């Protein structure tokens, strides 16, 4: 769209000519039926937001909840999509060229953001410096670390989720001692209710009505990151597991 690297167009996938002609014919018709078919078909195009919501409703295991959630999602995105459609239809000449450039730049920005979110999920050291949270991350209170280390039989850590932020977002625990992770996700936003900590073997859908308890035993010393399923929460969130001096 920005025509920065025209040579790359050779590697773009293309649709079969018969299907392309069918789409073109629909788009050229004055009847409303073609526009309706094309608009409805776009709902099935790969989209991270749609697929994330589809996974959410599948996890609910309820036809009614799933249908109502997807309906609310469709209606919620309708104003923005209609606005973009109207703007692109009315734009012409220089306005259209500037609009396409703006759209192309937005796609690049979103692509870079998604790469950064992916780095967060992989635990890359780059995520702390390159991703800015919606709310500044809270520092680990000394009392939080003490609470985890003063009880050698069990380590209790407490965290709450406020929007897209983990508070606090860093914990220090001892190796080999059971950890009880208490999480209040009643104010979590969007994907914040889904927690991933691959290095600790944790994959959990958090309750929005009561405190979620997650128990695990850190087997190895080191740093283990955690985040939501899309890597959009507070960067640098992690457990630091220190060797148990008591053996």
C-alpha positions in Angstrom: 0.0 0.0 0.0 2.9 2.3 0.6 4.9 1.0 -2.4 8.1 1.0 -0.4 9.3 -2.4 -1.6 7.5 -3.1 -5.0 9.7 -6.1 -5.6 8.0 -8.0 -2.8 4.7 -8.0 -4.8 6.1 -11.0 -6.7 5.8 -13.1 -3.5 2.2 -12.1 -2.6 -0.2 -15.1 -2.9 -2.9 -14.7 -5.5 -6.4 -16.1 -5.8 -7.4 -18.4 -8.7 -8.5 -16.3 -11.7 -12.0 -17.7 -11.7 -12.6 -16.7 -8.1 -11.0 -13.3 -8.7 -13.4 -12.7 -11.6 -16.3 -13.7 -9.5 -15.4 -11.3 -6.7 -14.7 -8.5 -9.3 -18.1 -9.1 -10.9 -19.8 -8.9 -7.5 -18.0 -5.7 -6.6 -19.0 -4.1 -10.0 -22.7 -4.8 -9.6 -25.0 -2.0 -8.6 -27.3 -4.4 -6.6 -27.0 -4.5 -2.9 -26.7 -8.2 -2.9 -23.0 -8.2 -4.0 -22.0 -5.7 -1.4 -23.8 -7.8 1.3 -22.1 -11.0 0.2 -18.6 -9.4 0.2 -19.2 -7.7 3.5 -20.4 -10.9 5.2 -17.4 -12.8 3.7 -14.9 -10.5 5.4 -16.1 -11.8 8.8 -14.4 -15.1 8.0 -11.0 -13.6 7.0 -8.1 -14.3 9.5 -8.2 -11.7 12.2 -6.3 -11.9 15.5 -9.1 -10.1 17.4 -11.9 -12.3 15.9 -9.9 -15.5 16.5 -9.1 -14.6 20.1 -12.8 -14.0 20.8 -13.7 -17.2 19.0 -11.3 -19.1 21.3 -12.9 -17.4 24.3 -16.5 -18.4 23.4 -15.4 -21.9 22.6 -13.9 -22.1 26.1 -17.3 -21.1 27.5 -18.9 -24.3 26.1 -22.3 -22.6 25.7 -24.1 -22.0 22.5 -26.2 -19.1 23.8 -23.2 -17.3 25.4 -21.1 -17.9 22.4 -23.7 -16.6 20.0 -24.5 -13.5 22.1 -20.8 -12.7 22.6 -20.1 -12.9 18.9 -23.2 -10.8 18.1 -22.1 -8.1 20.6 -18.6 -8.2 19.0 -20.1 -7.7 15.5 -22.3 -4.9 16.6 -19.5 -3.2 18.6 -17.1 -3.2 15.6 -19.8 -2.2 13.1 -19.6 1.6 13.6 -15.8 1.6 13.0 -16.0 -0.6 9.9 -18.9 1.4 8.4 -17.0 4.6 9.0 -13.9 3.3 7.2 -16.0 1.9 4.4 -17.8 5.2 3.9 -14.5 7.2 4.1 -12.8 5.0 1.5 -15.9 5.2 -0.8 -16.1 8.9 -0.7 -12.3 9.6 -0.9 -10.9 10.2 -4.4 -7.8 11.6 -6.0 -5.2 13.0 -3.5 -7.5 12.2 -0.5 -7.6 8.6 -1.5 -3.9 8.3 -2.0 -3.3 9.9 1.4 -5.8 7.6 3.0 -4.1 4.5 1.5 -0.8 5.7 2.8 -2.2 6.2 6.2 -3.7 2.7 6.2 -0.5 1.2 5.0 1.5 2.9 7.8 -1.1 1.7 10.3 -0.7 -1.9 9.1 3.1 -1.6 9.6 2.7 -0.2 13.1 0.2 -3.0 14.0 2.7 -5.6 12.6 5.5 -4.2 14.7 3.3 -4.2 17.8 2.3 -7.8 17.2 6.0 -8.8 16.8 6.7 -7.2 20.2 3.7 -9.0 21.8 5.1 -12.2 20.4 8.5 -11.4 22.0 6.8 -10.9 25.3 5.2 -14.4 25.0 8.6 -16.0 24.2 10.2 -14.3 27.3 12.6 -12.3 25.1 14.7 -9.8 27.0 13.7 -7.2 24.4 10.1 -6.9 25.7 10.9 -4.9 28.8 12.5 -2.1 26.8 10.4 -2.1 23.7 6.8 -2.4 24.9 5.1 0.4 26.9 2.3 -0.7 29.2 -0.9 1.2 29.5 -0.2 1.8 33.2 3.4 2.0 34.7 4.2 -1.3 36.3 4.3 -1.4 40.0 7.5 -2.2 41.8 7.6 -5.4 43.9 6.9 -4.4 47.5 9.5 -5.7 50.0 6.6 -7.2 52.0 5.6 -9.3 49.0 9.1 -10.9 48.8 9.1 -11.4 52.6 5.7 -13.1 52.5 7.1 -15.6 50.0 10.2 -16.4 51.9 9.2 -16.4 55.6 7.1 -19.6 55.2 9.4 -22.4 54.0 6.4 -24.9 53.7 4.4 -22.7 51.3 5.1 -19.4 49.4 2.1 -17.2 49.0 2.1 -14.4 46.4 -0.8 -12.1 45.7 -1.5 -10.2 42.5 -4.4 -8.3 41.0 -5.1 -7.3 37.4 -6.2 -3.7 36.7 -7.1 -3.3 33.1 -3.9 -4.3 31.2 -1.6 -4.2 34.2 -0.4 -6.8 36.7 0.0 -5.3 40.2 2.6 -6.2 41.3 4.2 -7.9 38.3 7.4 -9.3 39.7 7.9 -11.9 42.4 10.9 -13.6 44.0 10.4 -17.2 45.3 12.6 -20.0 46.5 13.3 -23.1 44.4 11.7 -26.4 45.4 9.1 -24.8 47.7 5.4 -24.9 46.7 4.0 -21.6 45.6 0.3 -20.5 46.0 -0.4 -17.7 43.5 -3.5 -15.8 44.3 -4.9 -13.6 41.5 -7.7 -11.2 41.5 -8.8 -10.7 37.9 -12.2 -9.0 38.6 -11.0 -5.8 36.9 -9.0 -7.5 34.1 -9.5 -6.2 30.6 -10.0 -8.2 27.4 -7.3 -11.0 27.2 -6.0 -10.2 30.7 -8.1 -13.1 32.1 -6.0 -15.6 30.2 -2.6 -16.3 31.9 0.4 -17.9 30.3 3.6 -18.8 32.1 5.2 -21.5 29.8 8.4 -21.9 31.9 6.3 -22.7 34.9 3.9 -25.0 33.1 0.9 -22.6 33.7 -1.9 -22.0 31.3 -5.0 -20.7 33.1 -8.3 -18.9 32.4 -8.8 -16.6 35.4 -12.1 -16.2 37.1 -13.7 -12.7 37.0 -15.9 -13.4 40.1 -13.5 -14.9 42.7 -9.8 -15.1 43.4 -8.0 -17.7 41.3 -5.6 -20.0 43.1 -2.7 -21.4 41.1 -0.3 -23.8 42.8 3.1 -24.9 41.4 6.5 -25.9 42.6 9.4 -24.0 40.9 11.9 -26.8 40.0 14.7 -24.7 38.5 16.3 -21.4 39.5 16.1 -18.6 37.0 13.6 -16.0 35.6 10.3 -17.1 34.3 8.0 -14.6 32.5 4.2 -14.6 32.4 1.7 -12.6 30.4 -1.7 -12.9 28.8 -2.4 -15.0 25.7 -1.6 -12.1 23.4 1.4 -10.7 25.3 -0.3 -7.3 25.8 0.0 -7.0 29.5 2.7 -5.4 31.7 6.1 -6.0 30.2 8.8 -7.6 32.3 6.3 -9.6 34.4 8.1 -12.5 35.8 9.0 -14.9 38.7 12.6 -14.9 39.9 13.3 -18.3 41.4 16.3 -18.3 43.7 18.2 -21.3 45.0 16.9 -22.6 48.3 19.7 -22.1 50.8 18.1 -24.5 53.2 18.3 -27.3 50.6 
